[in-house]
Structure formats: C-alpha cells, structure tokens
Amino acid sequence: MHKLQDLQDIPQLDTAHFVVPTQAALRPQHNTTHPPRILMLYGSLRERSFSRLLSEEAARLLTAMGCEVRTFNPHGLPLVDDAPDTHPKVQELRELALWAEGMVWTSPERHGAMTGIMKTQIDWIPLSAGAVRPTQGKTLAVMQVCGGSQSFNAVNQLRVLGRWMRMLTIPNQSSVAKAFLEFNESGRMKSSPYYDRVVDVMEELVKFTLLTRDISPYLVDRYSERKESAEALMKRVNQKSISDS
C-alpha cells in the first residue's frame, strides 16, 4: 500500500481518490451460482440470414456450456431518433441488455462495414440509465460473416463499439468467409476450421464471463470517476448549505 510520502512527487494526483489495485480486491466477495446470462445480437433481416444462422450456432454451443441464452430479434426495431425509447422493441432490447452478463454481436460485412441493423441495436442501448450502465463491465464476443473472402472490418468496428460501451471484449473473434458455403440447406453450420473457431470463441467468452462477472464493478472502477463523483457530491452539499442559510 502506498503511503502519502510515496506520492509527494505526483502533485497532480488527488490522493483521497487514489486506490492501489490489489490481488485481494480481485477475489469476489460472493460467487454467483446461476448460469452465465448471454445475449445474442445479429445484424441482418434476410430470411436466410447468415449472421443469424451463425448466432444460432453460437447459442447452441453456449447452451451446451451451461449458459442461459436469449436472442433479440431486430425485426421491427425502429431507427434511433425515429421513435421514442418507449417503443416496445426498444424496451425489449434494453431489458435484455440489463439482464445479460455477456453478449455476442454477429454482423455481416456490407460495403466494408457492419450493417445498419447491427449499429442500430447497439445505438439503442444507452451508455447509462440513471445510475446503471447497462453494458459496463460485461463481456463481449464479436463475429462476422463475409459474402466473399475473409475480412475483419466488421469485427474491428464492433470492438471499437464494445470499448465505447465499456465492455470487456475477449481477445478471440470469428470471421466466416463465403458464408453461403458454410451452412447446409437446414441452416446448420458445416464442420470446418471456421466452426472450430466459433467453438473457441464461445468457450473463451464463457471463461471470461465466469472470471469477471462477480468483480466487474471493481474492474471498471475509475480514479477519474471517483474524483468527479466526489466533486459533484461536494457541489450539491455546498448548494444545499447555501439554500438553507
């Protein structure tokens, strides 16, 4: 533990809100026993949507690994700012985001980017809802399907969004090239190195979810926000004192 005299050469630091990370703080105070809760989002409305089919294969794997899995159907979700946030599909999505402990985002790559359907779903999830951040500290796996050769544009963009939403995005990812060749007529993914990678990604997601879900508040706790919250509280107290005098 740092003592105050150890920090004298860091005058910019507000020592009242400076906390040294410790091994002990990474040990959960309690162990959650319910199955990991994973939300699946996919980015296409086509009848034979390969992002949906890939998401369904991932959901089967997660279920086999002991997770509780729910999938959001984006049909009927309005564009952001084109409807109030009381819209039933928006409310459904936000409730699922609050419920989830981890997510899987799967998008086609269209014109070198994720689809508008994928981005709309993420944009409807607020960064904060009152004192709650619906996605902060939750795990995330990203996948994409390609119509042609393998690309990573969509997963790279999804990673940027995951960081912006303060999620713990796992290192592994999946990009399925020529997806139309990787699924049979029944919509099931064929055995292949692409399928094996999907197994790897889901396995890693479950591990990271189990590892972090009980300590995620500590993992995403920030010095700047502790300092800002203290200053905001002091400002409110001072304002109240002035009004009462």
Helices and strands as residue ranges (DSSP letters): G 4-7, G 15-17, G 24-26, E 37-42, H 50-64, E 68-71, H 88-99, E 102-108, H 116-124, E 139-145, H 153-164, E 168-169, E 174-176, G 179-181, H 193-212, H 216-219, H 223-244
